[in-house]
Amino acid sequence: MQKKLSSIAVDIGASSGRVMLGKYDGNAIKLTELHRFTNTPVYTVGTLYWDILSLYKEMKYGLNVASKNTGISISSIGIDTWGNDFGLLDNKGKLLGNPVHYRDNRTEGMMEKVFARVSKWDIYQQTGIQFMRVNGLYQLFSMVNKNDPVMEIAEKILTIPDLLVYFITGEAVSEFTNASTMQLFNSSKYDWAYELIHELGISGKIFPQVVKPGTILSKLSKDVLDYPPYKNTQVVSVAQHDTGSAVAAIPASIENFVYISSGTWSLMGVEVKNPIINEKTFQFNFTNEGGVFDTFRLLKNVMGLWILQECKRGWDLDEGSISFAELETLGYASKPFKCFIDPDDERFISPGNMPAKITDFCYETGQDLPANKGEFIRCIMESLALKYRYVLEMIEQITNKNYEAIHIVGGGAKDRMLCEFTADSTSRKVVAGPSEATAAGNLLMQLAALGEIHSLSEVRQIARNSFLTEEYTPKNHCEWDRAYDKFLKFI
């Protein structure tokens, strides 16, 4: 008889979180959502914060739901979130304030100040990470630059999933895939980039031990949970960066594919065995983030569905709620290729009046202006699909390979317009799903830690056994070629 295991995945993204129960029967996993909650940042006294204690409370609520309703033994728990942001602890293990949001303006101008101390090339050689002002490097340096007194008493830095693990176990370590995103980790040495850290005046003592995904950490603290299903529960260090978990769960049967982990951000790339750090990846601003089973994720960040989400948020406030499905219908009914944006233009990073920002971009670049919701939607989705083609061409130049298919996982896998446009723009087959890839990858790496899975190929086989996907075939190639030539003028 096959062994059956039940585990819990806590998966928190930049806009929402979920606690998922995963049941494994030796062949496939079945996901059940126990609790879903919003992740709403808080702006106060000039700073944008994450509400970390609210996230902790919601996570505990989900774990309690499992303990009351499942009637089974929970073998393990894993936590994943977004990257780069962090909390600082004092010498007694107390949290020194709410973690600051990566979209906060404290990093404005910090990249230039850092480059005045250490050259971009030196930073890239040490870390292999793309240059984005949201990186943990610039967040930490902003505190050093402003002589933040917190830096004088900080004893430990923990990224957001590390911090949540610490809350429920008391164990303060850093997981590899998330540590690698901060542009403070030397993946070639598999250790923190202490040379860079010291050059920037950051204390090296605050950086904790780094552990691999698939590492068993410890049991739950008794003061957090003491319910029968958790009596023998192990807390596992999964791929704690949500993209790392999502990529692990891609149900690919071939190696020759590109992935897009699509949500608030779009993370587009390929798996490689070793970091690729050279003049071309530096020029193209590609990143080498940690992966599972001794792989790396060579990828580039594209702004993603954040732009759409911000447009909808503004419209909902001004005019009342409208669903994403209704917006998509309006988009389909609108004229194609009227105008484009570069999704990665600096203006789109921060919250605010997103339709106005799109209008400004189109005006400044001499294009027709979107006149209604449908035209805004069409502009966003076409621009994302065309930017994916642009990044795909970079990937093929870097790796000297041609890729057969694009796997889209995460929330964007449910967006038919985005998937169709991506296939049309890139002239590649698009395989969409699973939408809950991050939670699935989280659970699959827990199984690896528990000794049930032994390789990445087994992970992918179980993912194929567990989830349905939808394929999109490219069409309208000539029209999209003409649109791409026009799009290139604006990026």
Secondary structure, DSSP 8 states (H G I E B T S, - for coil): ----EEEEEEEE-SSEEEEEEEEE-SS-EEEEEEEEEE---EEETTEEE--HHHHHHHHHHHHHHHHHHS-S---EEEEEB-SS-EEEE-TTS-B-S--B-TTSGGGTTHHHHHHHHS-HHHHHHHH-----TTSHHHHHHHHHHTT-THHHH--EEEEHHHHHHHHHH----EEHHHHGGGS-EETTTTEE-HHHHHHTT--GGG---EE-TTEEEEE--TTT---GGGTT-EEEE---BHHHHHHHT---SSS-EEEEEESSSEEEEEEESS---SHHHHHTT-EEEE-SSS-EEEEEEE-TTHHHHHHHHHHHHHH----HHHHHHHHHTS-TTS----TT-GGGSS-S-HHHHHHHHHHHTT-----SHHHHHHHHHHHHHHHHHHHHHHHHHHHT---SEEEEESGGGG-HHHHHHHHHHHTSEEEE--TTHHHHHHHHHHHHHTTS--SHHHHHHHHHHH---EEE----HHHHHHHHHHHGGG-
